[in-house]
Amino acid sequence: MIGIFVNTKLITYRIEQLESKVNKHTGLMPMYFAECTSAKDVVDKTATCTDFKLTNKACVIFVHFKYGDAGSTPTLNINGTGAKKLLKSLANAESIDGVDSGRIVQLIYMPGSDAYITPIHTA
């Protein structure tokens, strides 16, 4: 059996370096890396993220779900900014189907929305 070790501190450091370069030089939408350590069966998940706050600008958040998600209409509260639904798209308001433990999920926040949207398959 082959084991894979993921150094989340190294991943976080490299993503922060990328965020700094992208935001400074291109003016693209801000990107953040958050860590969710809520248990898999917890529906209302919380995450921490350096310098994250909701603004009037769209942003991209990469969330590392340490323990995954069971898929029963989860919400995510990043840095105490308020719980938001995790959806596949705004068009059909369908919740994500669950997230495997250790998975990093790309989420997009649109100003004024009550949800984070994932543009990619999550499970």
C-alpha positions as a LaTeX table, in Angstrom:
\begin{tabular}{lrrr}
\hline
Residue & $x$ (\AA) & $y$ (\AA) & $z$ (\AA) \\
\hline
Met1 & 0.00 & 0.00 & 0.00 \\
Ile2 & 1.29 & 3.44 & $-0.88$ \\
Gly3 & 0.65 & 6.27 & 1.56 \\
Ile4 & 0.52 & 9.92 & 0.58 \\
Phe5 & 1.60 & 12.59 & 3.05 \\
Val6 & 0.17 & 16.05 & 2.48 \\
Asn7 & 2.06 & 18.92 & 4.05 \\
Thr8 & $-0.76$ & 21.47 & 4.44 \\
Lys9 & 1.61 & 24.11 & 5.84 \\
Leu10 & 3.70 & 23.92 & 2.67 \\
Ile11 & 0.57 & 24.00 & 0.49 \\
Thr12 & $-0.75$ & 27.00 & 2.45 \\
Tyr13 & 2.59 & 28.81 & 2.14 \\
Arg14 & 2.75 & 28.26 & $-1.62$ \\
Ile15 & $-0.87$ & 29.30 & $-2.16$ \\
Glu16 & $-0.28$ & 32.47 & $-0.10$ \\
Gln17 & 2.74 & 33.24 & $-2.29$ \\
Leu18 & 0.59 & 32.74 & $-5.40$ \\
Glu19 & $-2.23$ & 34.89 & $-3.96$ \\
Ser20 & 0.18 & 37.72 & $-3.30$ \\
Lys21 & 1.62 & 37.63 & $-6.81$ \\
Val22 & $-1.74$ & 37.26 & $-8.56$ \\
Asn23 & $-3.49$ & 40.02 & $-6.62$ \\
Lys24 & $-0.56$ & 42.42 & $-6.80$ \\
His25 & 0.29 & 42.04 & $-10.47$ \\
Thr26 & $-2.90$ & 41.18 & $-12.29$ \\
Gly27 & $-5.75$ & 42.65 & $-10.26$ \\
Leu28 & $-7.68$ & 39.39 & $-10.60$ \\
Met29 & $-10.30$ & 38.26 & $-8.13$ \\
Pro30 & $-8.77$ & 37.63 & $-4.67$ \\
Met31 & $-7.93$ & 34.03 & $-3.76$ \\
Tyr32 & $-7.82$ & 32.50 & $-0.27$ \\
Phe33 & $-6.94$ & 29.15 & 1.30 \\
Ala34 & $-9.12$ & 28.01 & 4.22 \\
Glu35 & $-8.89$ & 25.04 & 6.56 \\
Cys36 & $-12.06$ & 23.26 & 7.69 \\
Thr37 & $-11.54$ & 20.91 & 10.64 \\
Ser38 & $-15.22$ & 20.25 & 11.43 \\
Ala39 & $-16.11$ & 16.57 & 11.84 \\
Lys40 & $-17.55$ & 14.82 & 8.78 \\
Asp41 & $-21.04$ & 14.52 & 10.27 \\
Val42 & $-21.24$ & 18.22 & 11.26 \\
Val43 & $-23.59$ & 19.97 & 8.81 \\
Asp44 & $-22.77$ & 23.57 & 9.83 \\
Lys45 & $-19.04$ & 23.60 & 9.16 \\
Thr46 & $-16.56$ & 26.29 & 10.16 \\
Ala47 & $-13.24$ & 27.20 & 8.58 \\
Thr48 & $-10.38$ & 29.57 & 9.28 \\
Cys49 & $-8.64$ & 31.64 & 6.65 \\
Thr50 & $-5.94$ & 34.28 & 7.02 \\
Asp51 & $-7.15$ & 37.78 & 6.04 \\
Phe52 & $-10.53$ & 36.56 & 4.72 \\
Lys53 & $-13.54$ & 38.82 & 5.02 \\
Leu54 & $-16.62$ & 39.31 & 2.89 \\
Thr55 & $-16.47$ & 42.41 & 0.72 \\
Asn56 & $-18.28$ & 43.80 & $-2.29$ \\
Lys57 & $-15.92$ & 41.86 & $-4.58$ \\
Ala58 & $-16.14$ & 38.29 & $-5.78$ \\
Cys59 & $-13.41$ & 35.95 & $-4.53$ \\
Val60 & $-12.15$ & 32.39 & $-4.85$ \\
Ile61 & $-11.60$ & 30.27 & $-1.74$ \\
Phe62 & $-9.79$ & 26.94 & $-1.76$ \\
Val63 & $-11.04$ & 24.99 & 1.26 \\
His64 & $-9.19$ & 21.97 & 2.63 \\
Phe65 & $-11.82$ & 19.71 & 4.25 \\
Lys66 & $-9.69$ & 17.75 & 6.74 \\
Tyr67 & $-12.49$ & 15.32 & 7.62 \\
Gly68 & $-14.74$ & 15.67 & 4.59 \\
Asp69 & $-18.50$ & 16.13 & 4.54 \\
Ala70 & $-21.41$ & 13.70 & 4.61 \\
Gly71 & $-23.36$ & 15.68 & 2.00 \\
Ser72 & $-26.55$ & 16.64 & 3.83 \\
Thr73 & $-26.97$ & 20.29 & 2.69 \\
Pro74 & $-23.86$ & 21.61 & 4.41 \\
Thr75 & $-23.10$ & 25.22 & 5.23 \\
Leu76 & $-19.71$ & 26.84 & 5.72 \\
Asn77 & $-18.84$ & 29.74 & 8.00 \\
Ile78 & $-15.39$ & 31.18 & 7.27 \\
Asn79 & $-13.87$ & 33.35 & 10.02 \\
Gly80 & $-17.27$ & 34.01 & 11.58 \\
Thr81 & $-18.62$ & 35.80 & 8.47 \\
Gly82 & $-21.88$ & 33.83 & 8.61 \\
Ala83 & $-22.97$ & 30.40 & 7.42 \\
Lys84 & $-23.41$ & 30.08 & 3.67 \\
Lys85 & $-24.75$ & 27.11 & 1.70 \\
Leu86 & $-22.36$ & 25.04 & $-0.41$ \\
Leu87 & $-23.94$ & 24.77 & $-3.85$ \\
Lys88 & $-23.10$ & 23.26 & $-7.23$ \\
Ser89 & $-24.50$ & 26.34 & $-8.97$ \\
Leu90 & $-26.71$ & 29.34 & $-8.33$ \\
Ala91 & $-29.02$ & 28.31 & $-11.15$ \\
Asn92 & $-30.40$ & 25.15 & $-9.55$ \\
Ala93 & $-29.49$ & 25.74 & $-5.87$ \\
Glu94 & $-28.40$ & 22.09 & $-5.57$ \\
Ser95 & $-26.13$ & 21.36 & $-2.60$ \\
Ile96 & $-22.81$ & 19.63 & $-3.14$ \\
Asp97 & $-22.97$ & 15.83 & $-2.76$ \\
Gly98 & $-20.34$ & 15.52 & $-0.08$ \\
Val99 & $-16.61$ & 15.96 & 0.06 \\
Asp100 & $-14.01$ & 13.27 & 0.66 \\
Ser101 & $-11.66$ & 13.65 & 3.65 \\
Gly102 & $-8.53$ & 15.59 & 2.76 \\
Arg103 & $-10.07$ & 17.07 & $-0.38$ \\
Ile104 & $-9.45$ & 20.68 & $-1.42$ \\
Val105 & $-12.54$ & 22.27 & $-2.95$ \\
Gln106 & $-12.59$ & 25.47 & $-5.00$ \\
Leu107 & $-15.45$ & 27.77 & $-4.00$ \\
Ile108 & $-16.54$ & 31.10 & $-5.44$ \\
Tyr109 & $-18.26$ & 33.82 & $-3.44$ \\
Met110 & $-20.34$ & 36.40 & $-5.28$ \\
Pro111 & $-21.19$ & 39.59 & $-3.33$ \\
Gly112 & $-24.66$ & 39.54 & $-1.81$ \\
Ser113 & $-25.00$ & 35.77 & $-2.24$ \\
Asp114 & $-26.01$ & 33.48 & 0.61 \\
Ala115 & $-23.91$ & 30.64 & $-0.81$ \\
Tyr116 & $-20.48$ & 29.53 & $-1.95$ \\
Ile117 & $-20.54$ & 27.94 & $-5.40$ \\
Thr118 & $-18.21$ & 25.18 & $-6.57$ \\
Pro119 & $-17.56$ & 25.13 & $-10.31$ \\
Ile120 & $-16.04$ & 21.64 & $-10.17$ \\
His121 & $-17.12$ & 18.13 & $-9.14$ \\
Thr122 & $-16.42$ & 17.64 & $-5.42$ \\
Ala123 & $-16.70$ & 13.96 & $-4.56$ \\
\hline
\end{tabular}
